[in-house]
Amino acid sequence: MTETPSIEEQISAYLDGEMSAEDRAAFEERLESDPHLLERVGNWQQTDDLLQSLVPEPSDSHMDRLMVANLPHEPRWPLRKVASWALIFAMGAVGGFGLNEWRQSQNPAQVLIVQATMDATSAHRIFTAEARHAVEVGPDEAEHLETWLTKRMGREMAVPQLEGLGLTFVGGRLLPSGGKAAAQYMYENAEGERVTVYMARTDAEARSALRFLSDDGLTTVRWQDGPWVFFVVGPLDKEAISPIVDVVHNTLI
Amino acid sequence: MPKFSAQMKDALPHLWRYAYSLTQDRAQADDLVQDCVERGLRKRSLWDEGQPLKPWLMKILLNLFRDRYRATSRLAEVPFLNDHAGATVDTTVEDRAELAAVVKRMQALPENQRQALQLVAFAGLSYAEAADVLSVPIGTILSRVARARASLNEPSQPQPTQLRSVT
């Protein structure tokens, strides 16, 4: 502060621990010799305490519950609620897991899935925005794409057929994900909206149910099977994306 | 500087209290915190690792609150409704009366003063951090917090006509 603070400002700074050591010492000295000021500071402190009592203190367990509130055993899907917690979404494979445990364990497999989730979403956003270079290999070379990706990914990479759902195959590409190869297939509907399928390999074997995450107009569905983690990402709501997920799931499992 | 996840975890209780102070509602505070954390994770790359995470998250939360409630003017500017006394245990009649008075004065605060006070009192931010969240100089936070506290403690008489400057 450059100007001399008002007495109200001094009391505030004192109560908030915002005074320098010297200012604090000087202020306390003054308190000792000024009963009126002392009383005023005491009253302000009481009001602060009252104020604090207006806002509950959340328990650790409540915060933990908040984080696991969106795991799939929750029966309802109020869309906005589902939107929360990308992290839990990403870590769903390990069951009810709070940040607490996550921080303590820092299991690299979970971190990888978090990374994969982010990669899948980024890949969707980046490449669906491309008009000319959306894919590396186009639909006319679908067979070559399958062979190539099968070789690089080390698993069967059949292209899911989504024409029945109004989605045309746009093509695919190979991407890096956590030092390994990942693959993306892209589709487009009549309105020009694009849906991507993304596959990556993790280090840990697991099997999970479908996890839905909606945010910013984008729905992401993830599931894991063995070391493979799959994502379907698109600007569709859960009802619209579910049948797509079914086909992709059946083709790639 | 501790890692993102560690800092985020440490900030959670403060995020929740701040969200509660804005919404006055547990469920809505839950929603805001969840959405805030999710947005934080998504925008993680935009966070400057040299800076503490908490103010950055508070800013996200405040923006979410503004987008959600101000736009629909559903909850805007109605902090501290009555069920608050319920938040405390062991309140005497006297305390309750006092509490009610504080609640009323809190409601009457000019918004920028209340905002500054909420960030300091409930979000657990330093003046410098609150200044960062609201994009104002630190001295402005000091003066707003001081004015807010002065009003809570020594409310002006039943509004004299426009004599009081409110910034």
Interface residues (C-beta under 8 A of the other chain):
Chain A: M1 T2 E3 P5 S6 E8 E9 I11 S12 A13 L15 D16 E18 R40 N43 W44 T47 D48 L50 L51 Q52 S53 L54 V55 P56 E57 P58 H62 M63 L66 A69 N70 R80 K81 A83 S84 W85 A86 L87 L99 N100 W102 R103 M118 T121 D215 D216
Chain B: S5 A6 M8 K9 L12 P13 W16 R17 Y20 S21 R26 D30 D31 V33 Q34 D35 V37 E38 L41 R42 F80 H84 A87 T88 T91 D95 E98 L99 V102 V103 M106 V120 A121 F122 S126 Y127 G139 L142 S143 V145 A146 R147 R149 A150 L152 N153
